[in-house]
C-alpha cells in the first residue's frame, strides 16, 4: 500500500461493506495507491481473486506482488468488457473510491490543483486527447457556462465563462497561473471553495466522469452475482446523487421503472439507508476525507 500516493478513505467501513468471502472474486475499480486492494487481499483466501482497474499509468507503479491480483489499466466504464476478456462474468463484490487521488492533486505537472503553476491538463488517463486547456480555449461561451454551472455549481458561471472567452481572444490560456489571473476578479465567497468548484468542473468534463460513472453502474449491475455487494465512496453531490439513484432504482435519473405487470424494477437492495461518513478520528488523520460519503447496495 502506497500511502504517499493516496491514503485510503473509509477503509474499515468499505471492507466490512464488501462482506468478503474468502474464495470470492472482487473488483477494486479505483486501484490508486492500492490501499483498499491490500485490505481486500488480506481477507481473501488462497483461491480468491481481485481485479484492480486504474486508467492512470502512475497508479500502476503501486501494483502489489500477489498472484491473486490482476490489474486492468483501463477506465472502469469498461468493467464488463475487461472482466470478460479475463474470463470473468460474475463477481462477489465491487469497490469504487471515486474522485481524484492525493497523488494527482499533489503532482504539479498533472494540473489538477490551483496551488501550483502548471500546464492546464487534468487528464486522469494521460493518453486522453482532451485536456483542461482545450476546454478553456475552444469551448463556446454557452458550453463553458454549462460545464461550470452543472459540474462545479459555480454561481456566476455565465459571467466567468464570458470573461474566459474575452481573455483567450488576446492570448491562449495555457497555465494555471494565467487562468487564476483571469478568474481572480470573478471569485465570489470563499476563494479556495470557489476555485475548487471551478477546477472540479473542468476535471469532470476533461475525464467525462459522470458519463463514465453511469456506464460503470450499468456494468456493475450486470456483473454482480446475486448477493454481491457494491460499495461506493463519493466526494461531491453529483457523484453521490447518481450513486443513490442507481442503488435505489437501477438508473442515473432515479426514475421508478415497472415491468409489463406493474412490478417495480429494482436490481439492487440498498444496505445503507443513509450514507456512512468518516469518523472524527479519521478526519483528524486525513482532512481530504471530510467530503466522503459511503453507500452500499446488494444485488438481488
TORKOL-4160 file (C-alpha; in steps of 0.2 Angstrom, whole numbers, padded with zeros to 4 digits, m for minus):
300
<pt num="1" X="0000" Y="0000" Z="0000"/>
<pt num="2" X="0007" Y="0017" Z="m0005"/>
<pt num="3" X="0000" Y="0030" Z="0007"/>
<pt num="4" X="0011" Y="0043" Z="m0001"/>
<pt num="5" X="0000" Y="0041" Z="m0017"/>
<pt num="6" X="m0017" Y="0041" Z="m0008"/>
<pt num="7" X="m0022" Y="0037" Z="0010"/>
<pt num="8" X="m0037" Y="0025" Z="0008"/>
<pt num="9" X="m0054" Y="0033" Z="0014"/>
<pt num="10" X="m0067" Y="0024" Z="0025"/>
<pt num="11" X="m0056" Y="0009" Z="0024"/>
<pt num="12" X="m0063" Y="m0002" Z="0038"/>
<pt num="13" X="m0081" Y="0003" Z="0033"/>
<pt num="14" X="m0079" Y="m0001" Z="0015"/>
<pt num="15" X="m0070" Y="m0018" Z="0018"/>
<pt num="16" X="m0085" Y="m0023" Z="0030"/>
<pt num="17" X="m0097" Y="m0017" Z="0017"/>
<pt num="18" X="m0090" Y="m0029" Z="0004"/>
<pt num="19" X="m0093" Y="m0044" Z="0016"/>
<pt num="20" X="m0078" Y="m0053" Z="0008"/>
<pt num="21" X="m0080" Y="m0072" Z="0005"/>
<pt num="22" X="m0063" Y="m0080" Z="0006"/>
<pt num="23" X="m0065" Y="m0089" Z="m0011"/>
<pt num="24" X="m0074" Y="m0075" Z="m0019"/>
<pt num="25" X="m0070" Y="m0063" Z="m0034"/>
<pt num="26" X="m0069" Y="m0045" Z="m0030"/>
<pt num="27" X="m0065" Y="m0029" Z="m0040"/>
<pt num="28" X="m0057" Y="m0013" Z="m0035"/>
<pt num="29" X="m0061" Y="m0001" Z="m0049"/>
<pt num="30" X="m0051" Y="0013" Z="m0042"/>
<pt num="31" X="m0034" Y="0004" Z="m0038"/>
<pt num="32" X="m0024" Y="0020" Z="m0035"/>
<pt num="33" X="m0011" Y="0018" Z="m0021"/>
<pt num="34" X="m0018" Y="0000" Z="m0018"/>
<pt num="35" X="m0024" Y="0004" Z="0000"/>
<pt num="36" X="m0041" Y="m0004" Z="m0002"/>
<pt num="37" X="m0034" Y="m0018" Z="m0013"/>
<pt num="38" X="m0022" Y="m0023" Z="0000"/>
<pt num="39" X="m0035" Y="m0025" Z="0014"/>
<pt num="40" X="m0046" Y="m0035" Z="0002"/>
<pt num="41" X="m0032" Y="m0047" Z="m0002"/>
<pt num="42" X="m0029" Y="m0049" Z="0017"/>
<pt num="43" X="m0047" Y="m0055" Z="0018"/>
<pt num="44" X="m0046" Y="m0067" Z="0003"/>
<pt num="45" X="m0041" Y="m0085" Z="0004"/>
<pt num="46" X="m0028" Y="m0093" Z="m0007"/>
<pt num="47" X="m0041" Y="m0096" Z="m0021"/>
<pt num="48" X="m0049" Y="m0079" Z="m0020"/>
<pt num="49" X="m0046" Y="m0066" Z="m0034"/>
<pt num="50" X="m0045" Y="m0047" Z="m0035"/>
<pt num="51" X="m0046" Y="m0037" Z="m0051"/>
<pt num="52" X="m0040" Y="m0019" Z="m0050"/>
<pt num="53" X="m0044" Y="m0006" Z="m0063"/>
<pt num="54" X="m0035" Y="0011" Z="m0065"/>
<pt num="55" X="m0033" Y="0021" Z="m0081"/>
<pt num="56" X="m0019" Y="0032" Z="m0073"/>
<pt num="57" X="m0002" Y="0025" Z="m0078"/>
<pt num="58" X="0006" Y="0032" Z="m0062"/>
<pt num="59" X="m0006" Y="0021" Z="m0051"/>
<pt num="60" X="0001" Y="0006" Z="m0059"/>
<pt num="61" X="0018" Y="0009" Z="m0050"/>
<pt num="62" X="0009" Y="0004" Z="m0034"/>
<pt num="63" X="0004" Y="m0014" Z="m0040"/>
<pt num="64" X="0005" Y="m0027" Z="m0026"/>
<pt num="65" X="0016" Y="m0043" Z="m0028"/>
<pt num="66" X="0002" Y="m0055" Z="m0026"/>
<pt num="67" X="m0003" Y="m0069" Z="m0039"/>
<pt num="68" X="m0022" Y="m0067" Z="m0034"/>
<pt num="69" X="m0022" Y="m0049" Z="m0041"/>
<pt num="70" X="m0024" Y="m0044" Z="m0059"/>
<pt num="71" X="m0023" Y="m0026" Z="m0064"/>
<pt num="72" X="m0033" Y="m0019" Z="m0079"/>
<pt num="73" X="m0025" Y="m0002" Z="m0084"/>
<pt num="74" X="m0042" Y="0004" Z="m0091"/>
<pt num="75" X="m0056" Y="0016" Z="m0086"/>
<pt num="76" X="m0069" Y="0007" Z="m0075"/>
<pt num="77" X="m0083" Y="0012" Z="m0088"/>
<pt num="78" X="m0077" Y="m0004" Z="m0097"/>
<pt num="79" X="m0079" Y="m0015" Z="m0082"/>
<pt num="80" X="m0089" Y="m0029" Z="m0090"/>
<pt num="81" X="m0078" Y="m0029" Z="m0106"/>
<pt num="82" X="m0062" Y="m0032" Z="m0097"/>
<pt num="83" X="m0068" Y="m0044" Z="m0085"/>
<pt num="84" X="m0075" Y="m0055" Z="m0099"/>
<pt num="85" X="m0058" Y="m0054" Z="m0108"/>
<pt num="86" X="m0051" Y="m0061" Z="m0091"/>
<pt num="87" X="m0064" Y="m0075" Z="m0092"/>
<pt num="88" X="m0075" Y="m0067" Z="m0078"/>
<pt num="89" X="m0094" Y="m0065" Z="m0080"/>
<pt num="90" X="m0099" Y="m0063" Z="m0061"/>
<pt num="91" X="m0091" Y="m0056" Z="m0046"/>
<pt num="92" X="m0095" Y="m0056" Z="m0027"/>
<pt num="93" X="m0091" Y="m0038" Z="m0024"/>
<pt num="94" X="m0086" Y="m0021" Z="m0032"/>
<pt num="95" X="m0077" Y="m0006" Z="m0023"/>
<pt num="96" X="m0076" Y="0011" Z="m0031"/>
<pt num="97" X="m0067" Y="0026" Z="m0022"/>
<pt num="98" X="m0072" Y="0040" Z="m0034"/>
<pt num="99" X="m0064" Y="0057" Z="m0037"/>
<pt num="100" X="m0046" Y="0062" Z="m0038"/>
<pt num="101" X="m0031" Y="0055" Z="m0028"/>
<pt num="102" X="m0020" Y="0064" Z="m0017"/>
<pt num="103" X="m0005" Y="0060" Z="m0028"/>
<pt num="104" X="m0014" Y="0068" Z="m0043"/>
<pt num="105" X="m0018" Y="0083" Z="m0034"/>
<pt num="106" X="0000" Y="0085" Z="m0026"/>
<pt num="107" X="0009" Y="0082" Z="m0043"/>
<pt num="108" X="0010" Y="0099" Z="m0050"/>
<pt num="109" X="0013" Y="0094" Z="m0068"/>
<pt num="110" X="m0004" Y="0085" Z="m0068"/>
<pt num="111" X="m0013" Y="0101" Z="m0067"/>
<pt num="112" X="m0026" Y="0096" Z="m0055"/>
<pt num="113" X="m0023" Y="0109" Z="m0042"/>
<pt num="114" X="m0024" Y="0128" Z="m0041"/>
<pt num="115" X="m0010" Y="0128" Z="m0028"/>
<pt num="116" X="0003" Y="0125" Z="m0042"/>
<pt num="117" X="0008" Y="0134" Z="m0058"/>
<pt num="118" X="0007" Y="0121" Z="m0072"/>
<pt num="119" X="0000" Y="0117" Z="m0089"/>
<pt num="120" X="m0019" Y="0115" Z="m0088"/>
<pt num="121" X="m0020" Y="0097" Z="m0090"/>
<pt num="122" X="m0031" Y="0087" Z="m0078"/>
<pt num="123" X="m0032" Y="0071" Z="m0088"/>
<pt num="124" X="m0033" Y="0055" Z="m0077"/>
<pt num="125" X="m0028" Y="0045" Z="m0092"/>
<pt num="126" X="m0013" Y="0054" Z="m0099"/>
<pt num="127" X="m0016" Y="0046" Z="m0116"/>
<pt num="128" X="m0033" Y="0056" Z="m0117"/>
<pt num="129" X="m0035" Y="0068" Z="m0131"/>
<pt num="130" X="m0045" Y="0082" Z="m0121"/>
<pt num="131" X="m0036" Y="0092" Z="m0108"/>
<pt num="132" X="m0042" Y="0107" Z="m0097"/>
<pt num="133" X="m0033" Y="0119" Z="m0109"/>
<pt num="134" X="m0043" Y="0113" Z="m0124"/>
<pt num="135" X="m0059" Y="0116" Z="m0115"/>
<pt num="136" X="m0054" Y="0133" Z="m0109"/>
<pt num="137" X="m0048" Y="0139" Z="m0126"/>
<pt num="138" X="m0060" Y="0130" Z="m0138"/>
<pt num="139" X="m0077" Y="0128" Z="m0130"/>
<pt num="140" X="m0091" Y="0141" Z="m0134"/>
<pt num="141" X="m0096" Y="0153" Z="m0120"/>
<pt num="142" X="m0113" Y="0144" Z="m0118"/>
<pt num="143" X="m0104" Y="0127" Z="m0117"/>
<pt num="144" X="m0091" Y="0134" Z="m0104"/>
<pt num="145" X="m0106" Y="0141" Z="m0094"/>
<pt num="146" X="m0114" Y="0124" Z="m0094"/>
<pt num="147" X="m0099" Y="0115" Z="m0088"/>
<pt num="148" X="m0095" Y="0127" Z="m0074"/>
<pt num="149" X="m0113" Y="0128" Z="m0069"/>
<pt num="150" X="m0118" Y="0109" Z="m0070"/>
<pt num="151" X="m0101" Y="0101" Z="m0064"/>
<pt num="152" X="m0095" Y="0115" Z="m0052"/>
<pt num="153" X="m0111" Y="0123" Z="m0047"/>
<pt num="154" X="m0102" Y="0140" Z="m0049"/>
<pt num="155" X="m0114" Y="0154" Z="m0045"/>
<pt num="156" X="m0108" Y="0166" Z="m0058"/>
<pt num="157" X="m0105" Y="0153" Z="m0072"/>
<pt num="158" X="m0111" Y="0165" Z="m0086"/>
<pt num="159" X="m0100" Y="0180" Z="m0081"/>
<pt num="160" X="m0085" Y="0169" Z="m0078"/>
<pt num="161" X="m0087" Y="0160" Z="m0095"/>
<pt num="162" X="m0088" Y="0177" Z="m0104"/>
<pt num="163" X="m0073" Y="0183" Z="m0095"/>
<pt num="164" X="m0063" Y="0167" Z="m0100"/>
<pt num="165" X="m0068" Y="0169" Z="m0119"/>
<pt num="166" X="m0064" Y="0188" Z="m0118"/>
<pt num="167" X="m0046" Y="0184" Z="m0111"/>
<pt num="168" X="m0042" Y="0170" Z="m0123"/>
<pt num="169" X="m0045" Y="0182" Z="m0138"/>
<pt num="170" X="m0030" Y="0191" Z="m0133"/>
<pt num="171" X="m0019" Y="0175" Z="m0130"/>
<pt num="172" X="m0022" Y="0157" Z="m0127"/>
<pt num="173" X="m0024" Y="0152" Z="m0109"/>
<pt num="174" X="m0012" Y="0138" Z="m0106"/>
<pt num="175" X="m0006" Y="0138" Z="m0087"/>
<pt num="176" X="m0014" Y="0138" Z="m0070"/>
<pt num="177" X="m0006" Y="0155" Z="m0066"/>
<pt num="178" X="m0014" Y="0163" Z="m0081"/>
<pt num="179" X="m0031" Y="0155" Z="m0078"/>
<pt num="180" X="m0030" Y="0161" Z="m0060"/>
<pt num="181" X="m0027" Y="0179" Z="m0066"/>
<pt num="182" X="m0042" Y="0178" Z="m0076"/>
<pt num="183" X="m0053" Y="0170" Z="m0063"/>
<pt num="184" X="m0047" Y="0182" Z="m0049"/>
<pt num="185" X="m0060" Y="0196" Z="m0051"/>
<pt num="186" X="m0074" Y="0185" Z="m0053"/>
<pt num="187" X="m0072" Y="0175" Z="m0036"/>
<pt num="188" X="m0087" Y="0175" Z="m0025"/>
<pt num="189" X="m0087" Y="0170" Z="m0007"/>
<pt num="190" X="m0073" Y="0159" Z="0000"/>
<pt num="191" X="m0058" Y="0159" Z="m0013"/>
<pt num="192" X="m0052" Y="0141" Z="m0010"/>
<pt num="193" X="m0070" Y="0134" Z="m0011"/>
<pt num="194" X="m0074" Y="0144" Z="m0027"/>
<pt num="195" X="m0058" Y="0139" Z="m0036"/>
<pt num="196" X="m0061" Y="0121" Z="m0030"/>
<pt num="197" X="m0078" Y="0122" Z="m0039"/>
<pt num="198" X="m0071" Y="0129" Z="m0055"/>
<pt num="199" X="m0057" Y="0116" Z="m0056"/>
<pt num="200" X="m0069" Y="0102" Z="m0051"/>
<pt num="201" X="m0080" Y="0107" Z="m0066"/>
<pt num="202" X="m0066" Y="0106" Z="m0078"/>
<pt num="203" X="m0059" Y="0090" Z="m0071"/>
<pt num="204" X="m0076" Y="0081" Z="m0073"/>
<pt num="205" X="m0078" Y="0087" Z="m0091"/>
<pt num="206" X="m0060" Y="0083" Z="m0096"/>
<pt num="207" X="m0062" Y="0065" Z="m0090"/>
<pt num="208" X="m0081" Y="0063" Z="m0093"/>
<pt num="209" X="m0083" Y="0057" Z="m0075"/>
<pt num="210" X="m0101" Y="0057" Z="m0075"/>
<pt num="211" X="m0103" Y="0048" Z="m0091"/>
<pt num="212" X="m0090" Y="0035" Z="m0085"/>
<pt num="213" X="m0099" Y="0033" Z="m0068"/>
<pt num="214" X="m0116" Y="0030" Z="m0077"/>
<pt num="215" X="m0108" Y="0017" Z="m0088"/>
<pt num="216" X="m0099" Y="0009" Z="m0073"/>
<pt num="217" X="m0115" Y="0007" Z="m0063"/>
<pt num="218" X="m0124" Y="m0001" Z="m0078"/>
<pt num="219" X="m0110" Y="m0014" Z="m0080"/>
<pt num="220" X="m0109" Y="m0017" Z="m0061"/>
<pt num="221" X="m0127" Y="m0022" Z="m0060"/>
<pt num="222" X="m0124" Y="m0034" Z="m0074"/>
<pt num="223" X="m0108" Y="m0042" Z="m0067"/>
<pt num="224" X="m0113" Y="m0043" Z="m0049"/>
<pt num="225" X="m0118" Y="m0061" Z="m0043"/>
<pt num="226" X="m0134" Y="m0062" Z="m0033"/>
<pt num="227" X="m0130" Y="m0056" Z="m0015"/>
<pt num="228" X="m0114" Y="m0047" Z="m0022"/>
<pt num="229" X="m0110" Y="m0030" Z="m0014"/>
<pt num="230" X="m0107" Y="m0014" Z="m0022"/>
<pt num="231" X="m0098" Y="m0001" Z="m0011"/>
<pt num="232" X="m0096" Y="0017" Z="m0017"/>
<pt num="233" X="m0086" Y="0031" Z="m0009"/>
<pt num="234" X="m0091" Y="0048" Z="m0017"/>
<pt num="235" X="m0084" Y="0066" Z="m0014"/>
<pt num="236" X="m0097" Y="0078" Z="m0021"/>
<pt num="237" X="m0115" Y="0079" Z="m0023"/>
<pt num="238" X="m0116" Y="0075" Z="m0042"/>
<pt num="239" X="m0107" Y="0058" Z="m0039"/>
<pt num="240" X="m0117" Y="0054" Z="m0023"/>
<pt num="241" X="m0134" Y="0058" Z="m0031"/>
<pt num="242" X="m0130" Y="0047" Z="m0045"/>
<pt num="243" X="m0124" Y="0033" Z="m0033"/>
<pt num="244" X="m0140" Y="0035" Z="m0023"/>
<pt num="245" X="m0151" Y="0035" Z="m0038"/>
<pt num="246" X="m0143" Y="0019" Z="m0046"/>
<pt num="247" X="m0144" Y="0010" Z="m0029"/>
<pt num="248" X="m0162" Y="0014" Z="m0027"/>
<pt num="249" X="m0169" Y="0012" Z="m0044"/>
<pt num="250" X="m0156" Y="0005" Z="m0056"/>
<pt num="251" X="m0154" Y="0021" Z="m0066"/>
<pt num="252" X="m0145" Y="0038" Z="m0065"/>
<pt num="253" X="m0161" Y="0048" Z="m0065"/>
<pt num="254" X="m0169" Y="0039" Z="m0050"/>
<pt num="255" X="m0184" Y="0035" Z="m0060"/>
<pt num="256" X="m0195" Y="0021" Z="m0054"/>
<pt num="257" X="m0197" Y="0008" Z="m0068"/>
<pt num="258" X="m0210" Y="m0005" Z="m0069"/>
<pt num="259" X="m0212" Y="m0021" Z="m0080"/>
<pt num="260" X="m0227" Y="m0026" Z="m0090"/>
<pt num="261" X="m0236" Y="m0032" Z="m0075"/>
<pt num="262" X="m0233" Y="m0016" Z="m0064"/>
<pt num="263" X="m0219" Y="m0024" Z="m0054"/>
<pt num="264" X="m0206" Y="m0011" Z="m0049"/>
<pt num="265" X="m0189" Y="m0015" Z="m0056"/>
<pt num="266" X="m0175" Y="m0013" Z="m0043"/>
<pt num="267" X="m0160" Y="m0024" Z="m0046"/>
<pt num="268" X="m0151" Y="m0018" Z="m0030"/>
<pt num="269" X="m0156" Y="m0019" Z="m0012"/>
<pt num="270" X="m0150" Y="m0003" Z="m0003"/>
<pt num="271" X="m0140" Y="m0008" Z="0013"/>
<pt num="272" X="m0136" Y="0010" Z="0019"/>
<pt num="273" X="m0152" Y="0020" Z="0021"/>
<pt num="274" X="m0141" Y="0035" Z="0025"/>
<pt num="275" X="m0123" Y="0037" Z="0019"/>
<pt num="276" X="m0108" Y="0032" Z="0030"/>
<pt num="277" X="m0097" Y="0046" Z="0035"/>
<pt num="278" X="m0078" Y="0046" Z="0041"/>
<pt num="279" X="m0076" Y="0046" Z="0060"/>
<pt num="280" X="m0069" Y="0061" Z="0069"/>
<pt num="281" X="m0053" Y="0050" Z="0072"/>
<pt num="282" X="m0051" Y="0048" Z="0053"/>
<pt num="283" X="m0054" Y="0066" Z="0049"/>
<pt num="284" X="m0040" Y="0071" Z="0061"/>
<pt num="285" X="m0028" Y="0060" Z="0051"/>
<pt num="286" X="m0034" Y="0064" Z="0034"/>
<pt num="287" X="m0043" Y="0080" Z="0031"/>
<pt num="288" X="m0047" Y="0075" Z="0012"/>
<pt num="289" X="m0059" Y="0063" Z="0019"/>
<pt num="290" X="m0071" Y="0076" Z="0025"/>
<pt num="291" X="m0082" Y="0076" Z="0010"/>
<pt num="292" X="m0083" Y="0057" Z="0008"/>
<pt num="293" X="m0099" Y="0048" Z="0008"/>
<pt num="294" X="m0100" Y="0029" Z="0008"/>
<pt num="295" X="m0115" Y="0019" Z="0001"/>
<pt num="296" X="m0118" Y="0000" Z="0000"/>
<pt num="297" X="m0130" Y="m0010" Z="m0010"/>
<pt num="298" X="m0133" Y="m0028" Z="m0013"/>
<pt num="299" X="m0138" Y="m0037" Z="m0030"/>
<pt num="300" X="m0155" Y="m0045" Z="m0028"/>
